[in-house]
Amino acid sequence: MLLKMAYRNVFRHRRRSLLTGLMMAGGCALFAMFIGIVAGSYGNLISIFTRDHTGHVQVHARGYLQRPTIYKKIEDPYAVGKKALSLRHALAFAPRTHVPALAFAGTKTTGLTVTGIDPGLEPGVTGIRNRVKTGRFLTKADFETVLISDRIARVLKVGIGEELALISQAADGSIANGLFRVVGIVNSDGSGYHSSRLYMPIGTADQFFALDGGAHEIAIMLTSHEKARKAATQLQGLLGEEFEADPWQVVESEFYTAMQADIKGNYVTIIVFTIIIALGVLNTVLMVILERTREFGVMKALGTRPGDIMKLIVIETCMLALMSLVVGNTGGLLANWALSIHGITYPTPLEYGGVLFEKLLSKITLKTIWFPSVVILVSALIVSIPPALRAARISPTRAMRDI
């Protein structure tokens, strides 16, 4: 009976129910959009960041990540890489070497990091090949050729086809020095990682630094960045204690910590959303109670128990909230779908963690549906209780006199 009465009351005052429902539906849609944009933005950030240079999982010799040196190397990187490919979600791997050096060209000099890459495997893990803005990418046939960042090119004042000198320490204790020809210039886009990097074929780096076929790092690309922790744990079990397999969250711990702190800051916005929606529902329900004071007085005079009146108001509010959630979630899904495809283009690209972003993207997840629904439904339930208590306690004689 209470359900029938609640249904009747909702549709009896259609204008009032429509306004209340639109407010809750609008709050649900905005809430879903906010969560979708947060998920899409950070998902896009992680995707760009890991695709830019880290990969999803990295393997190093034990202790290298904490204290990198030229001597801590993986003796047979390709064998380790093949083990990594045995993981269910692994797509590709690429070995790398990293050694600091000084570069000279004419009277100009600068410090940089020489990164040896496999020209055939690296494009499967990172987008370094797509960053070449002048010249060409490296090939396996190249020897004594390098890619440099646009910053290094400006500092040393060198261009395509010109030579620069490198001097560093080799793994056998000798001095590594030689001349290299620039075949490509990499667009760093303000990235702190690429701006100080010089890339050469890993075979050239192996001879130049006397690494005897070793590598300092193996980057692994998975089907999704969300599987990185699990994959790293599985790979660690395959490799043993001699190596360290770490997900991108550990490899770039400072970036990950900053991102997590930023995500926690969004909880404040979620709380504000919840309070605004709850206050709106409370105000509407309270006005409904005041308008229906005589109705509740008559119900009590006819013998309706206070508990039934209270239940009736709570059921009406929750019923209206459920109807509103259908509309709100539909609107939120459509908005998130449109933003996930087209996004919102920034007037000026934004930089976060050394990565430039040109669009604000959204993402449809289960959280964009259930979280706004739960928050709005619970808020509606909670804020309907005080007005319901007031109606349940009303005196029939006073209700008749006040109206």
Contacts in CASP RR format, 6 or more apart in sequence:
PFRMAT RR
TARGET T0000
AUTHOR 0000-0000-0000
METHOD contacts of the structure
MODEL  1
MLLKMAYRNVFRHRRRSLLTGLMMAGGCALFAMFIGIVAGSYGNLISIFT
RDHTGHVQVHARGYLQRPTIYKKIEDPYAVGKKALSLRHALAFAPRTHVP
ALAFAGTKTTGLTVTGIDPGLEPGVTGIRNRVKTGRFLTKADFETVLISD
RIARVLKVGIGEELALISQAADGSIANGLFRVVGIVNSDGSGYHSSRLYM
PIGTADQFFALDGGAHEIAIMLTSHEKARKAATQLQGLLGEEFEADPWQV
VESEFYTAMQADIKGNYVTIIVFTIIIALGVLNTVLMVILERTREFGVMK
ALGTRPGDIMKLIVIETCMLALMSLVVGNTGGLLANWALSIHGITYPTPL
EYGGVLFEKLLSKITLKTIWFPSVVILVSALIVSIPPALRAARISPTRAM
RDI
2 308 0 8 1.000
2 311 0 8 1.000
2 312 0 8 1.000
2 315 0 8 1.000
3 315 0 8 1.000
5 312 0 8 1.000
6 312 0 8 1.000
6 315 0 8 1.000
6 316 0 8 1.000
6 319 0 8 1.000
7 319 0 8 1.000
9 312 0 8 1.000
9 316 0 8 1.000
10 17 0 8 1.000
10 316 0 8 1.000
10 319 0 8 1.000
10 320 0 8 1.000
10 323 0 8 1.000
11 17 0 8 1.000
13 288 0 8 1.000
16 284 0 8 1.000
16 288 0 8 1.000
17 320 0 8 1.000
19 284 0 8 1.000
20 281 0 8 1.000
20 284 0 8 1.000
20 285 0 8 1.000
20 320 0 8 1.000
20 324 0 8 1.000
21 320 0 8 1.000
21 321 0 8 1.000
21 323 0 8 1.000
21 324 0 8 1.000
21 327 0 8 1.000
22 324 0 8 1.000
23 277 0 8 1.000
23 280 0 8 1.000
23 281 0 8 1.000
23 284 0 8 1.000
23 324 0 8 1.000
24 277 0 8 1.000
24 281 0 8 1.000
24 320 0 8 1.000
24 321 0 8 1.000
24 324 0 8 1.000
24 325 0 8 1.000
24 328 0 8 1.000
24 376 0 8 1.000
24 380 0 8 1.000
25 324 0 8 1.000
25 325 0 8 1.000
25 327 0 8 1.000
25 328 0 8 1.000
26 324 0 8 1.000
26 328 0 8 1.000
27 273 0 8 1.000
27 277 0 8 1.000
27 328 0 8 1.000
27 372 0 8 1.000
27 376 0 8 1.000
28 324 0 8 1.000
28 325 0 8 1.000
28 327 0 8 1.000
28 328 0 8 1.000
28 329 0 8 1.000
28 332 0 8 1.000
28 372 0 8 1.000
28 373 0 8 1.000
28 376 0 8 1.000
29 328 0 8 1.000
29 329 0 8 1.000
29 331 0 8 1.000
29 332 0 8 1.000
29 335 0 8 1.000
30 273 0 8 1.000
31 270 0 8 1.000
31 273 0 8 1.000
31 277 0 8 1.000
31 371 0 8 1.000
31 372 0 8 1.000
31 375 0 8 1.000
31 376 0 8 1.000
32 328 0 8 1.000
32 329 0 8 1.000
32 331 0 8 1.000
32 332 0 8 1.000
32 333 0 8 1.000
32 335 0 8 1.000
32 336 0 8 1.000
32 368 0 8 1.000
32 369 0 8 1.000
32 372 0 8 1.000
33 332 0 8 1.000
33 335 0 8 1.000
33 336 0 8 1.000
33 339 0 8 1.000
33 362 0 8 1.000
34 269 0 8 1.000
34 270 0 8 1.000
34 273 0 8 1.000
35 365 0 8 1.000
35 367 0 8 1.000
35 368 0 8 1.000
35 371 0 8 1.000
35 372 0 8 1.000
36 336 0 8 1.000
36 339 0 8 1.000
36 362 0 8 1.000
36 363 0 8 1.000
36 364 0 8 1.000
36 365 0 8 1.000
36 367 0 8 1.000
36 368 0 8 1.000
37 336 0 8 1.000
37 339 0 8 1.000
37 360 0 8 1.000
37 361 0 8 1.000
37 362 0 8 1.000
38 263 0 8 1.000
38 266 0 8 1.000
39 362 0 8 1.000
39 363 0 8 1.000
39 365 0 8 1.000
39 367 0 8 1.000
39 368 0 8 1.000
40 340 0 8 1.000
40 361 0 8 1.000
40 362 0 8 1.000
40 363 0 8 1.000
41 360 0 8 1.000
41 361 0 8 1.000
42 259 0 8 1.000
42 263 0 8 1.000
43 225 0 8 1.000
43 363 0 8 1.000
44 357 0 8 1.000
44 359 0 8 1.000
44 361 0 8 1.000
45 259 0 8 1.000
45 352 0 8 1.000
45 355 0 8 1.000
45 357 0 8 1.000
46 225 0 8 1.000
46 248 0 8 1.000
46 259 0 8 1.000
47 225 0 8 1.000
48 355 0 8 1.000
48 357 0 8 1.000
49 248 0 8 1.000
49 252 0 8 1.000
49 255 0 8 1.000
49 353 0 8 1.000
49 355 0 8 1.000
50 56 0 8 1.000
50 221 0 8 1.000
50 225 0 8 1.000
50 248 0 8 1.000
51 126 0 8 1.000
51 127 0 8 1.000
51 221 0 8 1.000
52 126 0 8 1.000
52 127 0 8 1.000
52 191 0 8 1.000
52 193 0 8 1.000
52 194 0 8 1.000
52 355 0 8 1.000
53 126 0 8 1.000
53 128 0 8 1.000
53 193 0 8 1.000
53 194 0 8 1.000
53 219 0 8 1.000
54 219 0 8 1.000
54 248 0 8 1.000
54 251 0 8 1.000
54 252 0 8 1.000
55 125 0 8 1.000
55 126 0 8 1.000
55 219 0 8 1.000
55 220 0 8 1.000
55 221 0 8 1.000
55 248 0 8 1.000
56 220 0 8 1.000
56 221 0 8 1.000
56 222 0 8 1.000
56 224 0 8 1.000
56 225 0 8 1.000
56 227 0 8 1.000
56 228 0 8 1.000
56 231 0 8 1.000
56 247 0 8 1.000
56 248 0 8 1.000
57 84 0 8 1.000
57 219 0 8 1.000
57 220 0 8 1.000
57 222 0 8 1.000
57 228 0 8 1.000
57 231 0 8 1.000
57 232 0 8 1.000
57 235 0 8 1.000
57 245 0 8 1.000
57 246 0 8 1.000
57 247 0 8 1.000
57 248 0 8 1.000
58 65 0 8 1.000
58 217 0 8 1.000
58 218 0 8 1.000
58 219 0 8 1.000
58 220 0 8 1.000
58 245 0 8 1.000
58 246 0 8 1.000
58 248 0 8 1.000
58 251 0 8 1.000
59 74 0 8 1.000
59 80 0 8 1.000
59 81 0 8 1.000
59 84 0 8 1.000
59 217 0 8 1.000
59 218 0 8 1.000
59 220 0 8 1.000
59 235 0 8 1.000
59 239 0 8 1.000
59 243 0 8 1.000
59 244 0 8 1.000
59 245 0 8 1.000
59 246 0 8 1.000
60 72 0 8 1.000
60 74 0 8 1.000
60 216 0 8 1.000
60 217 0 8 1.000
60 218 0 8 1.000
60 243 0 8 1.000
60 244 0 8 1.000
60 246 0 8 1.000
61 72 0 8 1.000
61 73 0 8 1.000
61 74 0 8 1.000
61 216 0 8 1.000
61 242 0 8 1.000
61 243 0 8 1.000
61 244 0 8 1.000
62 72 0 8 1.000
62 241 0 8 1.000
62 242 0 8 1.000
62 243 0 8 1.000
62 244 0 8 1.000
63 72 0 8 1.000
63 244 0 8 1.000
64 72 0 8 1.000
64 73 0 8 1.000
64 216 0 8 1.000
64 217 0 8 1.000
64 244 0 8 1.000
65 244 0 8 1.000
65 246 0 8 1.000
65 250 0 8 1.000
65 251 0 8 1.000
68 98 0 8 1.000
68 216 0 8 1.000
70 99 0 8 1.000
70 169 0 8 1.000
70 170 0 8 1.000
70 171 0 8 1.000
70 209 0 8 1.000
70 211 0 8 1.000
70 216 0 8 1.000
71 171 0 8 1.000
72 216 0 8 1.000
73 97 0 8 1.000
73 171 0 8 1.000
73 211 0 8 1.000
73 214 0 8 1.000
73 215 0 8 1.000
73 216 0 8 1.000
74 80 0 8 1.000
74 95 0 8 1.000
74 214 0 8 1.000
74 215 0 8 1.000
74 216 0 8 1.000
74 217 0 8 1.000
74 218 0 8 1.000
74 243 0 8 1.000
75 212 0 8 1.000
75 213 0 8 1.000
75 214 0 8 1.000
76 214 0 8 1.000
77 95 0 8 1.000
77 213 0 8 1.000
77 214 0 8 1.000
77 215 0 8 1.000
77 218 0 8 1.000
78 95 0 8 1.000
80 218 0 8 1.000
80 239 0 8 1.000
80 243 0 8 1.000
81 93 0 8 1.000
81 95 0 8 1.000
81 218 0 8 1.000
81 220 0 8 1.000
83 235 0 8 1.000
83 238 0 8 1.000
83 239 0 8 1.000
84 90 0 8 1.000
84 93 0 8 1.000
84 218 0 8 1.000
84 220 0 8 1.000
84 235 0 8 1.000
85 92 0 8 1.000
85 93 0 8 1.000
86 238 0 8 1.000
87 220 0 8 1.000
87 222 0 8 1.000
87 231 0 8 1.000
87 234 0 8 1.000
87 235 0 8 1.000
89 222 0 8 1.000
89 223 0 8 1.000
89 224 0 8 1.000
89 227 0 8 1.000
89 231 0 8 1.000
90 220 0 8 1.000
90 221 0 8 1.000
90 222 0 8 1.000
90 231 0 8 1.000
91 124 0 8 1.000
91 221 0 8 1.000
91 222 0 8 1.000
91 223 0 8 1.000
92 121 0 8 1.000
92 124 0 8 1.000
92 125 0 8 1.000
92 220 0 8 1.000
92 221 0 8 1.000
93 121 0 8 1.000
93 125 0 8 1.000
93 218 0 8 1.000
93 219 0 8 1.000
93 220 0 8 1.000
93 221 0 8 1.000
94 117 0 8 1.000
94 118 0 8 1.000
94 121 0 8 1.000
94 122 0 8 1.000
94 124 0 8 1.000
94 125 0 8 1.000
94 126 0 8 1.000
94 218 0 8 1.000
94 219 0 8 1.000
95 118 0 8 1.000
95 121 0 8 1.000
95 202 0 8 1.000
95 214 0 8 1.000
95 215 0 8 1.000
95 217 0 8 1.000
95 218 0 8 1.000
96 115 0 8 1.000
96 116 0 8 1.000
96 117 0 8 1.000
96 122 0 8 1.000
96 202 0 8 1.000
96 215 0 8 1.000
96 216 0 8 1.000
96 217 0 8 1.000
96 218 0 8 1.000
96 219 0 8 1.000
97 114 0 8 1.000
97 115 0 8 1.000
97 116 0 8 1.000
97 202 0 8 1.000
97 205 0 8 1.000
97 206 0 8 1.000
97 209 0 8 1.000
97 211 0 8 1.000
97 214 0 8 1.000
97 215 0 8 1.000
97 216 0 8 1.000
97 217 0 8 1.000
98 113 0 8 1.000
98 114 0 8 1.000
98 115 0 8 1.000
98 116 0 8 1.000
98 216 0 8 1.000
98 217 0 8 1.000
99 113 0 8 1.000
99 114 0 8 1.000
99 168 0 8 1.000
99 169 0 8 1.000
99 176 0 8 1.000
99 205 0 8 1.000
99 209 0 8 1.000
100 111 0 8 1.000
100 112 0 8 1.000
100 113 0 8 1.000
100 114 0 8 1.000
100 168 0 8 1.000
101 111 0 8 1.000
101 112 0 8 1.000
101 113 0 8 1.000
101 114 0 8 1.000
101 166 0 8 1.000
101 167 0 8 1.000
101 168 0 8 1.000
101 176 0 8 1.000
101 198 0 8 1.000
102 109 0 8 1.000
102 110 0 8 1.000
102 111 0 8 1.000
102 112 0 8 1.000
102 166 0 8 1.000
102 167 0 8 1.000
102 168 0 8 1.000
103 109 0 8 1.000
103 110 0 8 1.000
103 111 0 8 1.000
103 112 0 8 1.000
103 152 0 8 1.000
103 156 0 8 1.000
103 164 0 8 1.000
103 165 0 8 1.000
103 166 0 8 1.000
103 198 0 8 1.000
104 156 0 8 1.000
104 164 0 8 1.000
104 165 0 8 1.000
104 166 0 8 1.000
104 167 0 8 1.000
105 156 0 8 1.000
105 157 0 8 1.000
105 158 0 8 1.000
105 162 0 8 1.000
105 163 0 8 1.000
105 164 0 8 1.000
105 165 0 8 1.000
106 156 0 8 1.000
108 155 0 8 1.000
108 156 0 8 1.000
108 157 0 8 1.000
109 156 0 8 1.000
110 152 0 8 1.000
110 155 0 8 1.000
110 156 0 8 1.000
111 196 0 8 1.000
112 152 0 8 1.000
112 196 0 8 1.000
112 197 0 8 1.000
112 198 0 8 1.000
113 196 0 8 1.000
113 197 0 8 1.000
113 198 0 8 1.000
114 166 0 8 1.000
114 168 0 8 1.000
114 198 0 8 1.000
114 199 0 8 1.000
114 200 0 8 1.000
114 205 0 8 1.000
114 208 0 8 1.000
114 209 0 8 1.000
115 197 0 8 1.000
115 198 0 8 1.000
115 199 0 8 1.000
115 200 0 8 1.000
115 205 0 8 1.000
116 199 0 8 1.000
116 200 0 8 1.000
116 201 0 8 1.000
116 202 0 8 1.000
116 203 0 8 1.000
116 204 0 8 1.000
116 205 0 8 1.000
117 128 0 8 1.000
117 138 0 8 1.000
117 199 0 8 1.000
117 200 0 8 1.000
117 201 0 8 1.000
117 202 0 8 1.000
118 140 0 8 1.000
118 201 0 8 1.000
118 202 0 8 1.000
119 137 0 8 1.000
119 138 0 8 1.000
119 139 0 8 1.000
119 140 0 8 1.000
119 142 0 8 1.000
119 201 0 8 1.000
120 140 0 8 1.000
122 128 0 8 1.000
122 129 0 8 1.000
123 129 0 8 1.000
123 137 0 8 1.000
124 221 0 8 1.000
125 219 0 8 1.000
125 220 0 8 1.000
125 221 0 8 1.000
126 219 0 8 1.000
128 137 0 8 1.000
128 147 0 8 1.000
128 186 0 8 1.000
128 194 0 8 1.000
128 199 0 8 1.000
129 137 0 8 1.000
131 186 0 8 1.000
131 187 0 8 1.000
131 188 0 8 1.000
131 189 0 8 1.000
131 194 0 8 1.000
132 147 0 8 1.000
132 184 0 8 1.000
132 185 0 8 1.000
132 186 0 8 1.000
132 187 0 8 1.000
133 150 0 8 1.000
133 185 0 8 1.000
133 186 0 8 1.000
133 187 0 8 1.000
134 159 0 8 1.000
134 160 0 8 1.000
134 184 0 8 1.000
134 185 0 8 1.000
135 160 0 8 1.000
135 183 0 8 1.000
135 184 0 8 1.000
135 185 0 8 1.000
136 183 0 8 1.000
136 184 0 8 1.000
137 147 0 8 1.000
137 184 0 8 1.000
138 145 0 8 1.000
138 146 0 8 1.000
138 147 0 8 1.000
138 183 0 8 1.000
138 199 0 8 1.000
138 200 0 8 1.000
138 201 0 8 1.000
139 201 0 8 1.000
140 201 0 8 1.000
142 183 0 8 1.000
142 201 0 8 1.000
142 204 0 8 1.000
143 201 0 8 1.000
143 204 0 8 1.000
144 178 0 8 1.000
144 179 0 8 1.000
144 180 0 8 1.000
144 181 0 8 1.000
144 204 0 8 1.000
145 180 0 8 1.000
145 181 0 8 1.000
145 182 0 8 1.000
145 183 0 8 1.000
145 200 0 8 1.000
145 201 0 8 1.000
145 204 0 8 1.000
146 164 0 8 1.000
146 180 0 8 1.000
146 181 0 8 1.000
146 182 0 8 1.000
146 183 0 8 1.000
146 184 0 8 1.000
146 198 0 8 1.000
146 199 0 8 1.000
146 200 0 8 1.000
147 182 0 8 1.000
147 183 0 8 1.000
147 184 0 8 1.000
147 185 0 8 1.000
147 186 0 8 1.000
147 198 0 8 1.000
147 199 0 8 1.000
147 200 0 8 1.000
148 156 0 8 1.000
148 158 0 8 1.000
148 164 0 8 1.000
148 182 0 8 1.000
148 184 0 8 1.000
148 185 0 8 1.000
148 186 0 8 1.000
148 197 0 8 1.000
148 198 0 8 1.000
148 199 0 8 1.000
149 185 0 8 1.000
149 186 0 8 1.000
149 187 0 8 1.000
149 188 0 8 1.000
149 194 0 8 1.000
149 195 0 8 1.000
149 196 0 8 1.000
149 197 0 8 1.000
149 198 0 8 1.000
150 185 0 8 1.000
150 186 0 8 1.000
150 187 0 8 1.000
150 188 0 8 1.000
150 195 0 8 1.000
151 188 0 8 1.000
151 195 0 8 1.000
151 196 0 8 1.000
152 195 0 8 1.000
152 196 0 8 1.000
152 198 0 8 1.000
153 159 0 8 1.000
153 182 0 8 1.000
153 185 0 8 1.000
156 164 0 8 1.000
158 164 0 8 1.000
158 182 0 8 1.000
159 182 0 8 1.000
159 185 0 8 1.000
160 182 0 8 1.000
160 183 0 8 1.000
160 184 0 8 1.000
160 185 0 8 1.000
161 181 0 8 1.000
161 182 0 8 1.000
161 183 0 8 1.000
162 181 0 8 1.000
162 182 0 8 1.000
163 179 0 8 1.000
163 180 0 8 1.000
163 181 0 8 1.000
163 182 0 8 1.000
164 179 0 8 1.000
164 180 0 8 1.000
164 182 0 8 1.000
165 177 0 8 1.000
165 178 0 8 1.000
165 179 0 8 1.000
165 180 0 8 1.000
166 176 0 8 1.000
166 177 0 8 1.000
166 178 0 8 1.000
166 180 0 8 1.000
166 198 0 8 1.000
166 208 0 8 1.000
167 175 0 8 1.000
167 176 0 8 1.000
167 177 0 8 1.000
167 178 0 8 1.000
168 175 0 8 1.000
168 176 0 8 1.000
168 177 0 8 1.000
168 209 0 8 1.000
169 175 0 8 1.000
169 176 0 8 1.000
170 176 0 8 1.000
170 208 0 8 1.000
170 209 0 8 1.000
170 210 0 8 1.000
171 209 0 8 1.000
171 210 0 8 1.000
171 211 0 8 1.000
171 212 0 8 1.000
172 210 0 8 1.000
173 210 0 8 1.000
174 210 0 8 1.000
176 208 0 8 1.000
176 209 0 8 1.000
176 210 0 8 1.000
178 208 0 8 1.000
180 200 0 8 1.000
186 194 0 8 1.000
186 197 0 8 1.000
186 199 0 8 1.000
187 194 0 8 1.000
188 194 0 8 1.000
188 195 0 8 1.000
189 356 0 8 1.000
190 351 0 8 1.000
190 354 0 8 1.000
190 356 0 8 1.000
191 354 0 8 1.000
191 355 0 8 1.000
191 356 0 8 1.000
192 354 0 8 1.000
193 354 0 8 1.000
200 208 0 8 1.000
202 215 0 8 1.000
203 213 0 8 1.000
205 211 0 8 1.000
206 212 0 8 1.000
206 213 0 8 1.000
206 214 0 8 1.000
220 231 0 8 1.000
220 235 0 8 1.000
222 228 0 8 1.000
222 231 0 8 1.000
225 248 0 8 1.000
228 247 0 8 1.000
228 248 0 8 1.000
228 249 0 8 1.000
229 247 0 8 1.000
229 249 0 8 1.000
231 247 0 8 1.000
232 245 0 8 1.000
232 246 0 8 1.000
232 247 0 8 1.000
232 250 0 8 1.000
233 245 0 8 1.000
235 245 0 8 1.000
236 243 0 8 1.000
236 244 0 8 1.000
236 245 0 8 1.000
237 245 0 8 1.000
239 245 0 8 1.000
248 256 0 8 1.000
249 256 0 8 1.000
250 256 0 8 1.000
255 353 0 8 1.000
258 353 0 8 1.000
270 375 0 8 1.000
273 375 0 8 1.000
274 375 0 8 1.000
274 379 0 8 1.000
277 375 0 8 1.000
277 376 0 8 1.000
277 379 0 8 1.000
278 379 0 8 1.000
278 380 0 8 1.000
278 382 0 8 1.000
278 383 0 8 1.000
279 383 0 8 1.000
280 383 0 8 1.000
281 317 0 8 1.000
281 321 0 8 1.000
281 379 0 8 1.000
281 380 0 8 1.000
281 383 0 8 1.000
281 384 0 8 1.000
282 383 0 8 1.000
282 386 0 8 1.000
282 387 0 8 1.000
285 313 0 8 1.000
285 317 0 8 1.000
285 383 0 8 1.000
285 384 0 8 1.000
285 387 0 8 1.000
286 386 0 8 1.000
286 387 0 8 1.000
288 387 0 8 1.000
289 296 0 8 1.000
289 313 0 8 1.000
289 387 0 8 1.000
289 388 0 8 1.000
289 390 0 8 1.000
289 391 0 8 1.000
292 391 0 8 1.000
293 391 0 8 1.000
293 394 0 8 1.000
293 399 0 8 1.000
293 402 0 8 1.000
293 403 0 8 1.000
294 399 0 8 1.000
294 400 0 8 1.000
294 402 0 8 1.000
294 403 0 8 1.000
296 309 0 8 1.000
296 391 0 8 1.000
296 394 0 8 1.000
296 399 0 8 1.000
297 394 0 8 1.000
297 395 0 8 1.000
297 396 0 8 1.000
297 399 0 8 1.000
297 400 0 8 1.000
298 396 0 8 1.000
298 399 0 8 1.000
298 400 0 8 1.000
299 309 0 8 1.000
300 306 0 8 1.000
300 309 0 8 1.000
300 394 0 8 1.000
300 395 0 8 1.000
300 396 0 8 1.000
300 399 0 8 1.000
301 396 0 8 1.000
301 400 0 8 1.000
306 392 0 8 1.000
306 393 0 8 1.000
307 392 0 8 1.000
309 388 0 8 1.000
309 391 0 8 1.000
309 392 0 8 1.000
310 385 0 8 1.000
310 388 0 8 1.000
310 389 0 8 1.000
310 391 0 8 1.000
310 392 0 8 1.000
311 388 0 8 1.000
313 384 0 8 1.000
313 387 0 8 1.000
313 388 0 8 1.000
313 391 0 8 1.000
314 381 0 8 1.000
314 384 0 8 1.000
314 385 0 8 1.000
314 388 0 8 1.000
316 384 0 8 1.000
317 380 0 8 1.000
317 381 0 8 1.000
317 383 0 8 1.000
317 384 0 8 1.000
318 377 0 8 1.000
318 380 0 8 1.000
318 381 0 8 1.000
318 384 0 8 1.000
320 380 0 8 1.000
321 376 0 8 1.000
321 377 0 8 1.000
321 380 0 8 1.000
321 381 0 8 1.000
322 377 0 8 1.000
324 376 0 8 1.000
325 372 0 8 1.000
325 373 0 8 1.000
325 376 0 8 1.000
325 377 0 8 1.000
329 369 0 8 1.000
329 372 0 8 1.000
329 373 0 8 1.000
332 368 0 8 1.000
333 364 0 8 1.000
333 368 0 8 1.000
333 369 0 8 1.000
335 362 0 8 1.000
336 362 0 8 1.000
336 363 0 8 1.000
336 364 0 8 1.000
336 368 0 8 1.000
337 364 0 8 1.000
339 360 0 8 1.000
339 361 0 8 1.000
339 362 0 8 1.000
340 361 0 8 1.000
340 362 0 8 1.000
340 363 0 8 1.000
340 364 0 8 1.000
343 359 0 8 1.000
343 360 0 8 1.000
343 361 0 8 1.000
343 362 0 8 1.000
344 359 0 8 1.000
344 360 0 8 1.000
345 358 0 8 1.000
345 359 0 8 1.000
345 360 0 8 1.000
346 357 0 8 1.000
346 358 0 8 1.000
346 359 0 8 1.000
346 360 0 8 1.000
349 356 0 8 1.000
349 357 0 8 1.000
349 358 0 8 1.000
350 356 0 8 1.000
350 357 0 8 1.000
351 357 0 8 1.000
END
